[in-house]
Amino acid sequence: MIKSSFKSRAPKDFKILMLYPNLHMSALMPQSIGIFTSLLKREGFILDLFDCTYYEDIDSLTLGKNTNEEKVANRNVAKYDNKEWTSKGVKPKIGIVESFKKKVETFNPDLIIVSVLESTYFLAIELLKSVSKNQRNFKTLFGGVFATYASEKIIHNELVDYVCRGEGEGAVVEMCKKLCSGERIDNIQNFTIKEEGKIVRNGMRPPIDINEVPIPDWDLFEPGSLYRPMQGKIWRAVGLETQRGCPYTCTFCNSPSNNVEYKAETGGKFHRKKSIQRLKKELEFLVKKYDPNLIYFVVDTFLAMSNREFDELKELYSDYKIPFWMNTRAETITEHRAAGLEEMNMLRMNIGIEHGNYEYRRNYLKRNVKNEVQIKAFEIASQHKYTSCANSIIGMPDETRELIFDTINFVRKLPENIDATGAFIFAPYHGTPLRTLAIEKGYLKDEEICSLSNTSESMLRMPTISKDEIQGIARVFSFYIKFPKDRWDEIKIAEQPTPEGEKMFVKLGKEFDEKYRQYAAGALDLHD
């Protein structure tokens, strides 16, 4: 039996620091930290936050590049005016390590809760490592997507004490209360516990009722955190979760694995939807408190719903009509829904194509949707006022240059007003079947972790195409989509990181911006 190492005390005397190891100027204020803030405040705990988002020197720690400048250069996102962002109170910072050490010293937490994606794990570890051993009077609790599928890797790190798999709303609160009261902690479901060299791994608890989850509380974040870029402008944005999980089985994504894990361990269904009544309550609260002019629907497949559910949501949203962004799949789009989305005042829709070769898409990605269906969806969407974007991934297992150009040629068939936003390089995240396949084929080692975002470089070592070639195609992917084919020889030169290649890349980039910029307004990267 393992009991809490803390002396029993009231929650008001127990300090919890939440660490958000975000990449520089990326993503939104996360749902997880907002929800846990609300839950732990309710229990009376003392809370504080360290947010990495504004720090420009993150790259110096661990990660290599993952900058907005790189995304703009590759035409993945639209360029925005930094002055407009800073006018909203968003000011870059320097000195992330010293700032974190100072936060730990002054706040003196009993527990540090870290919500990590795979791409931010090493950043969290490096920050914790920077704290001297005589100041490490705290325990650490890791949760999030990466923690769910790599708990065994994380728990063996000397800086980690507890790992929460799956949903944390009930589990994390139970852990914090028992740590505070000095009770037994080795029997808490969802948790892997390490104490004095002993590791205990518990099973999962059933899925929670997401209608009962508290509305996120982002008060710990700086006021400027409300602002994010989209399509070249700065918006006051909040995220809204309408569903949790996804009913589809895409092998490049770890979301479907939640369905498998929860069914196997609990018999429960992970994919759930919030009721219209709950969404109405949440919208009313968010609009009153934050007055957003952009809503991000933080959902894997927004239109994974019946026509009745869509009509109910459209009727509810007609009272707000705040511009919004969402992800969906081609087979979820109909004439009725496309028109309804315009009535709701949608700003932008990202539709996942992922691959242009039907056989590869069906056999490797488990996306059995025909090319004609996908093209029809974009044709329908192109008739409306909102922006539509085709999401593509390159560098997946066994891909060749020819297969990548199947995707390029497929996207070229879409209506001209569909955004050209480049392609993501496949990232072999834990929990994805494609990662397992890559390991089986010897393209990746099991111990490797995605320390870079999937916009940076390929991790796979394949005989079919080199990592450098994948990266080269990725940076000129939008050029291949929009320029006529008689320019492709020039674009191929621009793939190369040579003086000649860089010169050609700059030349083509200027021409691209003049001719096609209206079709290259990017969205925010909500990775992992």
Secondary structure, 3 states (H helix, E strand, C coil): CCECCCCCCCHHHCEEEEEECCCCCCCCCCHHHHHHHHHHHHHCCEEEEEECCCECCHHHCCCCCCCHHHHHHCCCCCCCCHHHHHCCCCCCECCHHHHHHHHHHHHCCCEEEEECCHHHHHHHHHHHHHCCHHHCCCEEEEECHHHHHCHHHHHCCCCCCEEECCCCHHHHHHHHHHHHHCCECCCCCCEEEEECCEEEECCCCCCCCCCCCCCCCCCCCCHHHHEEEECCEEEEEEEECCEECCCCCCCCCCHHHHHHHHHHHHCCCCCEECCHHHHHHHHHHHHHHHCCCEEEECCCCCCCCCHHHHHHHHHHHCCCCCCEEEEEEHHHCCHHHHHHHHHCCEEEEEEEEECCCHHHHHHHCCCCCCHHHHHHHHHHHCCCCCEEEEEEEECCCCCCHHHHHHHHHHHHCCCCCCECCCCEECCCCCCCHHHHHHHHCCCCCCCCCCCCCCCCCCCCCCCCCCHHHHHHHHHCHHHHHHCCHHHHHHHHHHCCCCHHHHHHHHHHHHHHHHHHHHHCCCCCCCCC
